[in-house]
């Protein structure tokens, strides 16, 4: 019987829960089935509200933790139904949870912490499957950023016939991994990918995302606004570094717009936000000691043709493509990574990420919640 694992993740964009089923018996994980599970608007709003300081946070967090655990369990059971499997067929679930606060060390005055909700006890109880969660905090306890974790999986799926390749995850936040001769050279969050664009178009046009980047394509980049956005201190920080909605969010954008950009057209703001993403991503890639010959894009932003065109125009000597070329559709890479991480945890394998996160040493990642 093949060892089967399920990965669950709800990313910075809070668009849905991605659930992926992988075969863990092969050298490179094979995606067998997948499912996108909806998150209702009220829950999305509650998650977004918790990402920034507010009132009564502990009670709101506790209630949402249990609710999200139930939603992650529902996503798992829906995937099992789709794949015509039962809980007896699955070795374990790897659940990332929903990040509501990420305060890395050396980027704040405190020691640093990271917080994901989506109660793993509830997932294990409602699915009857051993669940692995809390992947980030052991790395942070060892002095690391606790993020990004995807580079370990990127290394596992990197093509052998390419000397230097990069993996670009385009979620709410972008992170890039560079793999050279089979080893991770670097991996870190570059800054915004879809998050600001999604928030802006939702408020202005009441749609969840800019389909193919067409609204951004209709606008013009405002150079002055772009330079002010790029002046955010995060972009000048050296790696290792990580970030999230705590830094790049709609109120931050609106504060800047209110001070000198009230007359700018809404579509011009969108075009400028897209350029902010493409330029800061390209800067992060070109600043590496070894420039990749190919960049494999994944995440929801891999469907934003305007964003990929912009990246290709800036990185003219680098091939911009998607992980579909490697056999995993862009939407499912992160969920597959969580399933793979669950397998690594049960096999007690260390995750080779200290050079990426800045941790003192490599650690076994994740806590096990038995079924």
C-alpha positions in Angstrom: 0.0 0.0 0.0 1.4 3.4 -1.0 2.0 5.9 1.7 -0.4 8.7 1.1 -0.3 12.2 2.7 -2.6 15.2 2.6 -1.4 18.8 2.8 -3.6 21.7 3.8 -3.0 25.5 3.6 -4.8 28.7 3.6 -2.4 31.4 2.5 -2.0 35.2 3.0 -4.6 35.9 0.4 -7.3 34.0 2.4 -9.0 33.0 -0.8 -9.7 29.3 0.1 -8.2 26.2 1.6 -6.1 24.2 -0.7 -6.0 20.4 0.0 -3.6 18.1 -1.9 -3.1 14.4 -1.8 0.4 13.0 -2.6 2.0 9.7 -3.1 5.1 9.7 -0.8 6.6 6.4 -2.1 8.5 8.0 -5.0 11.7 10.1 -5.0 9.8 13.2 -6.0 6.3 13.5 -4.5 3.5 12.8 -7.0 0.2 14.8 -6.8 -2.7 12.4 -7.0 -5.8 14.6 -6.2 -6.6 18.1 -5.0 -9.5 20.1 -3.7 -10.2 23.8 -3.2 -12.5 24.4 -0.2 -14.3 27.7 0.2 -14.0 30.0 3.1 -17.2 32.0 3.8 -16.9 35.8 3.5 -17.6 36.4 7.2 -14.7 34.1 8.2 -12.4 35.7 5.7 -13.2 39.1 7.2 -12.6 37.7 10.7 -9.2 36.4 9.7 -8.2 39.7 8.0 -9.3 41.6 11.1 -7.1 39.4 13.4 -4.0 40.0 11.2 -3.8 43.6 12.6 -4.1 44.6 16.3 -7.6 45.1 17.6 -10.0 44.6 20.5 -10.9 41.3 22.2 -8.2 39.5 20.2 -7.9 36.4 22.5 -11.6 35.5 22.4 -11.9 36.2 18.7 -8.7 34.1 18.0 -9.9 31.2 20.2 -13.2 31.0 18.4 -11.7 31.3 15.0 -9.0 28.7 15.8 -11.7 26.1 16.3 -13.8 27.2 13.4 -10.9 27.0 11.0 -9.9 23.6 12.4 -13.3 22.5 11.4 -13.0 24.0 7.9 -9.6 22.3 7.4 -11.2 19.0 8.5 -14.1 19.6 6.0 -11.6 20.2 3.3 -9.8 16.9 4.1 -13.0 14.9 4.0 -14.1 16.5 0.8 -10.8 15.6 -0.8 -11.2 12.0 0.4 -14.6 11.8 -1.1 -13.3 13.1 -4.4 -10.4 10.6 -4.4 -12.7 7.8 -3.3 -10.6 7.1 -0.2 -11.2 6.8 3.5 -9.2 8.0 6.5 -7.7 4.5 6.7 -5.8 5.2 3.5 -4.0 8.3 4.7 -0.8 8.2 6.8 -1.0 11.8 8.0 -2.2 15.3 7.2 0.2 18.3 7.2 -1.6 21.5 8.1 0.0 24.9 7.9 -3.0 26.7 9.4 -3.8 30.4 8.8 -1.1 32.9 9.8 -2.6 35.8 11.8 0.7 37.3 13.1 4.3 36.9 12.0 6.9 38.9 13.9 10.3 37.6 13.0 13.3 38.2 15.3 15.7 41.0 14.3 12.8 42.7 12.5 11.1 43.8 15.7 12.2 44.8 19.2 11.0 41.6 20.7 12.5 38.1 20.4 10.0 37.3 17.6 7.1 35.0 17.3 4.8 33.5 14.7 1.1 32.5 15.1 -1.0 30.2 13.0 -4.6 29.1 13.8 -6.7 26.2 12.6 -6.7 23.8 15.6 -4.9 20.6 14.7 -6.7 18.8 17.5 -10.0 19.5 15.8 -8.6 18.4 12.4 -7.4 15.1 13.9 -10.6 14.5 15.8 -12.9 15.2 12.8 -10.9 13.3 10.2 -9.5 10.5 12.3 -6.1 11.1 10.7 -2.9 11.9 12.4 -2.2 15.6 11.9 1.2 17.4 11.8 1.1 21.1 12.4 3.0 24.0 14.0 5.9 23.8 11.5 7.4 27.2 12.1 8.0 27.8 15.8 10.8 25.4 16.4 12.9 27.1 13.8 12.1 30.5 15.4 13.0 29.1 18.8 16.4 28.3 17.3 16.8 31.9 16.2 15.4 31.6 12.7 12.8 33.6 10.9 10.3 30.6 10.9 9.8 31.3 7.2 9.8 30.6 4.4 9.5 26.8 4.7 8.6 26.0 1.1 12.3 26.1 -0.1 12.9 22.7 1.4 10.2 21.3 -0.9 11.4 23.4 -3.8 14.8 21.7 -3.4 13.1 18.3 -3.5 11.3 19.0 -6.8 14.1 21.0 -8.5 15.1 19.6 -11.9 18.4 17.8 -12.0 19.4 19.0 -15.4 19.3 22.7 -14.5 22.4 24.1 -12.8 20.5 27.1 -11.2 16.8 27.4 -10.9 14.5 29.5 -8.8 11.0 28.9 -7.4 8.7 31.9 -7.1 5.6 31.5 -4.9 3.1 34.3 -5.8 0.6 34.3 -3.0 -0.4 37.3 -1.0 3.3 37.7 -0.3 6.0 36.5 -2.7 8.9 34.3 -1.7 11.7 33.1 -3.9 14.0 30.1 -3.5 17.2 29.7 -5.5 18.6 26.2 -6.0 22.1 25.7 -7.4 23.5 22.3 -8.2 20.8 20.7 -6.0 21.4 22.9 -3.0 19.4 25.8 -1.6 21.4 29.0 -2.1 18.7 31.3 -0.6 15.0 31.6 0.2 13.1 34.5 1.6 10.0 36.7 1.3 10.5 39.5 -1.3 7.4 41.5 -0.3 4.0 41.8 -1.8 2.7 39.6 -4.6 -1.1 39.5 -4.9 -2.1 40.8 -1.4 -2.2 44.5 -2.1 -3.6 44.1 -5.5 -6.4 41.8 -4.2 -7.3 44.2 -1.4 -7.4 47.2 -3.7 -9.6 45.7 -6.4 -11.9 44.2 -3.8 -12.5 47.6 -2.2 -12.8 49.5 -5.5 -14.6 47.0 -7.7 -15.9 44.4 -5.3 -14.2 41.5 -7.0 -11.7 39.2 -5.2 -8.8 39.4 -7.7 -7.7 41.1 -10.9 -8.3 38.4 -13.5 -5.2 38.0 -15.6 -4.1 41.4 -14.4 -6.4 43.1 -16.9 -7.4 46.0 -14.6 -3.7 46.7 -13.9 -3.1 46.5 -17.7 -5.7 49.2 -18.2 -3.8 51.6 -16.0 -0.5 53.5 -16.0 2.3 53.2 -13.5 2.6 56.2 -11.3 6.4 56.5 -10.8 6.3 58.8 -7.8 3.9 56.5 -6.0 5.9 53.4 -7.0 9.1 54.9 -5.5 7.3 55.8 -2.3 5.9 52.3 -1.9 9.4 50.9 -2.6 10.8 53.0 0.2 9.3 50.6 2.7 12.3 49.6 4.9 11.6 45.9 4.4 12.9 45.9 0.9 16.4 47.0 2.1 16.7 44.3 4.8 19.2 41.6 4.0 18.1 38.0 3.9 17.1 36.0 5.8 13.9 37.9 6.1 10.1 37.2 6.1 7.0 39.3 6.2 3.2 39.3 5.8 0.0 41.2 6.1 1.3 43.0 9.2 3.6 45.1 7.0 1.9 45.2 3.6 -1.9 45.8 4.0 -4.6 48.1 2.7 -4.5 50.7 5.5 -0.7 51.2 4.8 -1.5 51.8 1.1 -4.4 54.1 1.8 -2.4 56.2 4.2 0.2 56.8 1.5 -2.5 57.6 -1.1 -4.2 60.1 1.3 -0.9 62.1 1.5 -0.4 63.3 -2.1 -2.1 60.8 -4.4 -5.9 61.5 -3.9 -6.3 62.4 -7.6 -4.7 59.3 -9.0 -7.0 57.0 -11.0 -8.0 53.7 -9.4 -6.6 51.6 -12.2 -3.3 53.5 -12.1 -3.0 52.5 -8.4 -3.5 48.9 -9.5 -0.9 49.1 -12.3 1.5 50.6 -9.8 0.9 47.9 -7.3 1.6 45.2 -9.9 4.8 47.0 -10.8 5.8 47.1 -7.1 5.4 43.4 -7.0 7.3 42.7 -10.2 10.2 45.1 -9.5 10.8 44.0 -6.0 10.7 40.3 -7.0 13.1 40.9 -9.9 15.4 42.9 -7.6 15.5 40.0 -5.1 16.3 37.5 -7.9 19.0 39.5 -9.5 20.7 40.3 -6.2 21.6 36.6 -5.8 25.2 35.5 -6.2 24.0 33.0 -8.9 21.4 34.2 -11.3 18.9 31.4 -12.2 18.4 30.5 -15.9 14.7 29.6 -15.2 12.1 30.7 -12.6 9.2 28.3 -11.8 6.2 30.3 -10.6 3.5 28.9 -8.4 0.6 30.2 -6.3 -2.4 32.1 -7.4 -0.3 34.9 -9.0 1.0 32.4 -11.5 -2.3 32.9 -13.3 -1.8 36.7 -13.5 -0.5 36.9 -17.0 0.3 40.6 -16.7 2.5 40.0 -13.7 4.4 37.2 -15.4 4.8 39.4 -18.6 6.1 42.2 -16.4 8.6 39.9 -14.7 9.7 38.5 -18.1 10.3 42.0 -19.4 12.5 42.9 -16.5 14.3 39.5 -16.3 14.8 39.3 -20.1 17.6 36.7 -19.9 15.7 34.4 -17.5 12.9 32.0 -18.6 9.7 32.7 -16.6 7.5 29.7 -16.5 5.4 27.7 -14.0 5.7 24.5 -12.0 3.4 22.8 -14.4 6.6 22.0 -16.4 7.7 20.0 -13.3 4.4 18.1 -13.1 2.7 20.1 -10.3 0.1 22.7 -11.3 1.0 26.1 -9.7 -2.1 26.1 -7.4 -1.0 23.0 -5.6 2.7 23.4 -4.8 2.2 24.8 -1.3 -0.4 22.2 -0.3 1.9 19.4 -1.7 4.8 20.9 0.4 2.7 20.6 3.6 1.9 16.9 2.8 5.7 16.4 2.1 6.6 18.1 5.4 4.2 15.8 7.3 6.0 12.8 5.8 9.4 14.3 6.8 8.2 14.7 10.3 6.9 11.2 10.7 10.1 9.9 9.3 12.0 12.2 11.8 14.0 13.9 9.0 15.5 17.3 9.7 14.5 20.1 7.3 17.6 21.7 5.8 16.6 25.3 6.1 19.0 27.0 8.6 20.8 28.8 5.8 17.5 30.1 4.6 15.9 31.1 7.9 19.0 31.9 9.9 18.3 29.3 12.6 21.2 28.1 14.6 20.8 24.6 13.2 18.5 22.5 11.1 15.6 21.1 13.0 12.8 18.5 12.8 9.7 20.6 12.0 6.2 20.1 13.2 4.2 18.7 16.1 2.2 15.4 15.9 -1.4 15.2 16.9 -2.3 11.5 16.8 -5.6 10.4 15.4 
